[in-house]
Amino acid sequence: MLESKVPRESIYLATKLSTTNLDEGAAYDTLQAELDGFWPAAYADLCYLHFPSDDSLPSWRALERLHDEGRCRQLGLSNFGQAQIEELVRQARVKPAALQIQFSVYEPCSPAFLRWLRGQGIAVVAAASLNPNATCNLNPMQDPHVVAIASKHGRTTAQVLLRWLLQQNVAVLPRSSSTEHIRQNSQLDFTLSDGEVAVLGALSTLLQSRPGFLRPDGASDLFGVAS
Ligand SMILES: NC(=O)c1ccc[n+]([C@@H]2O[C@H](COP(=O)([O-])OP(=O)(O)OC[C@H]3O[C@@H](n4cnc5c(N)ncnc54)[C@H](OP(=O)(O)O)[C@@H]3O)[C@@H](O)[C@H]2O)c1
């Protein structure tokens, strides 16, 4: 990044404190060392607490100190559930700006949780949305429903899966080592119909439901698998 001609302000740098159950001093030192590892006096636009722990407050206090010092512009959480966020927010001085969670057609976030996060002003960042190994052995980019929708729009299945998230006001974080894929993943200027959004939102019911048992919570039984 330093060697490129891209100005720092044009880059959004996010990092995570991944070690759990540290005391405040150790958490501060760990994240500070990580930031120093980028380059001297580097700042991150967003620093996440990667996982909840028995008591996440000491780590959060460390993030708040780095926020005060301008080294973490915004703070975020990752893999926290609603109760864990509520507990932390009750004691936090700096509120979380974002929640990063695994979120894909096979592992969607519950609509109620999404609504709650929106009400709290916490942005949702979806991770592992394309990864075939994230939840099961199916590759969402080869799912026939996704393939059909992609071919109707003349787009790739990856673009459809990412666009589906954007239409739920969710930010996307696709990882790619391919220039062509990175280019594709940034071209999401098309619109899925409400019906297409609903079909994609119901795919997880095909994996998780059985007659008389509709899962995941809040899903609609569009395919009639539970009835
Ligand atoms: N909060 C958490 O606990 C959590 C959990 C999982 C992941 N994450 C974060 O989310 C990021 C992404 O998640 P992930 O690593 O699971 O991967 P992902 O972004 O869901 O999927 C990455 C895979 O998709 C392929 N891909 C990307 N764009 C594509 C395209 N347009 N067409 C075809 N294939 C495409 C990539 O291959 P190519 O390289 O060939 O493009 C790569 O194999 C990670 O870097 C990590 O930071 C966070």
The ligand as an SDF file (V2000), in Angstrom:
LIG
                    3D

 48 52  0  0  0  0  0  0  0  0999 V2000
  -15.8530  -12.9650   10.7520 N   0  0  0  0  0  0  0  0  0  0  0  0
  -15.3680  -14.1640   10.5240 C   0  0  0  0  0  0  0  0  0  0  0  0
  -15.2200  -14.9760   11.4160 O   0  0  0  0  0  0  0  0  0  0  0  0
  -15.0030  -14.5230    9.1390 C   0  0  0  0  0  0  0  0  0  0  0  0
  -15.2110  -15.8360    8.6740 C   0  0  0  0  0  0  0  0  0  0  0  0
  -14.8370  -16.1290    7.3650 C   0  0  0  0  0  0  0  0  0  0  0  0
  -14.2570  -15.1560    6.5690 C   0  0  0  0  0  0  0  0  0  0  0  0
  -14.0620  -13.9080    7.0710 N   0  0  0  0  0  0  0  0  0  0  0  0
  -13.4750  -12.8290    6.2330 C   0  0  0  0  0  0  0  0  0  0  0  0
  -14.1390  -12.7390    5.0120 O   0  0  0  0  0  0  0  0  0  0  0  0
  -13.2000  -12.7540    3.9420 C   0  0  0  0  0  0  0  0  0  0  0  0
  -13.7950  -13.5470    2.8100 C   0  0  0  0  0  0  0  0  0  0  0  0
  -14.3420  -14.7810    3.2260 O   0  0  0  0  0  0  0  0  0  0  0  0
  -13.7530  -16.1930    2.7140 P   0  0  0  0  0  0  0  0  0  0  0  0
  -12.2980  -16.1560    2.8650 O   0  0  0  0  0  0  0  0  0  0  0  0
  -14.4950  -17.2840    3.3990 O   0  0  0  0  0  0  0  0  0  0  0  0
  -14.0390  -16.2080    1.1860 O   0  0  0  0  0  0  0  0  0  0  0  0
  -15.1910  -15.7220    0.1690 P   0  0  0  0  0  0  0  0  0  0  0  0
  -14.9490  -14.3100   -0.1540 O   0  0  0  0  0  0  0  0  0  0  0  0
  -16.5520  -16.1380    0.5780 O   0  0  0  0  0  0  0  0  0  0  0  0
  -14.7740  -16.6860   -1.0380 O   0  0  0  0  0  0  0  0  0  0  0  0
  -13.4790  -16.6530   -1.5240 C   0  0  0  0  0  0  0  0  0  0  0  0
  -13.3990  -17.6570   -2.6640 C   0  0  0  0  0  0  0  0  0  0  0  0
  -14.2800  -17.2320   -3.6840 O   0  0  0  0  0  0  0  0  0  0  0  0
  -13.5600  -17.1350   -4.9080 C   0  0  0  0  0  0  0  0  0  0  0  0
  -14.0920  -15.9970   -5.6430 N   0  0  0  0  0  0  0  0  0  0  0  0
  -14.1350  -14.6960   -5.2630 C   0  0  0  0  0  0  0  0  0  0  0  0
  -14.7280  -13.9480   -6.2120 N   0  0  0  0  0  0  0  0  0  0  0  0
  -15.0900  -14.8040   -7.2010 C   0  0  0  0  0  0  0  0  0  0  0  0
  -15.7230  -14.6420   -8.4560 C   0  0  0  0  0  0  0  0  0  0  0  0
  -16.1420  -13.4410   -8.8720 N   0  0  0  0  0  0  0  0  0  0  0  0
  -15.9360  -15.7350   -9.2370 N   0  0  0  0  0  0  0  0  0  0  0  0
  -15.5280  -16.9630   -8.8140 C   0  0  0  0  0  0  0  0  0  0  0  0
  -14.9120  -17.1870   -7.6300 N   0  0  0  0  0  0  0  0  0  0  0  0
  -14.6890  -16.1090   -6.8380 C   0  0  0  0  0  0  0  0  0  0  0  0
  -12.1090  -16.9360   -4.5240 C   0  0  0  0  0  0  0  0  0  0  0  0
  -11.2790  -17.5080   -5.5120 O   0  0  0  0  0  0  0  0  0  0  0  0
  -10.2540  -16.5830   -6.3790 P   0  0  0  0  0  0  0  0  0  0  0  0
   -9.1740  -16.1580   -5.4350 O   0  0  0  0  0  0  0  0  0  0  0  0
   -9.8240  -17.5080   -7.4460 O   0  0  0  0  0  0  0  0  0  0  0  0
  -11.0450  -15.4290   -6.8960 O   0  0  0  0  0  0  0  0  0  0  0  0
  -11.9990  -17.7060   -3.2260 C   0  0  0  0  0  0  0  0  0  0  0  0
  -11.7220  -19.0830   -3.4780 O   0  0  0  0  0  0  0  0  0  0  0  0
  -11.9350  -13.3830    4.5170 C   0  0  0  0  0  0  0  0  0  0  0  0
  -10.7920  -12.8390    3.9080 O   0  0  0  0  0  0  0  0  0  0  0  0
  -12.0240  -13.0610    6.0020 C   0  0  0  0  0  0  0  0  0  0  0  0
  -11.3550  -11.8480    6.2790 O   0  0  0  0  0  0  0  0  0  0  0  0
  -14.4350  -13.5770    8.3250 C   0  0  0  0  0  0  0  0  0  0  0  0
  1  2  1  0
  2  3  2  0
  2  4  1  0
  4  5  1  0
  4 48  2  0
  5  6  2  0
  6  7  1  0
  7  8  2  0
  8  9  1  0
  8 48  1  0
  9 10  1  0
  9 46  1  0
 10 11  1  0
 11 12  1  0
 11 44  1  0
 12 13  1  0
 13 14  1  0
 14 15  2  0
 14 16  1  0
 14 17  1  0
 17 18  1  0
 18 19  2  0
 18 20  1  0
 18 21  1  0
 21 22  1  0
 22 23  1  0
 23 24  1  0
 23 42  1  0
 24 25  1  0
 25 26  1  0
 25 36  1  0
 26 27  1  0
 26 35  1  0
 27 28  2  0
 28 29  1  0
 29 30  1  0
 29 35  2  0
 30 31  1  0
 30 32  2  0
 32 33  1  0
 33 34  2  0
 34 35  1  0
 36 37  1  0
 36 42  1  0
 37 38  1  0
 38 39  2  0
 38 40  1  0
 38 41  1  0
 42 43  1  0
 44 45  1  0
 44 46  1  0
 46 47  1  0
M  CHG  2   8   1  16  -1
M  END
$$$$
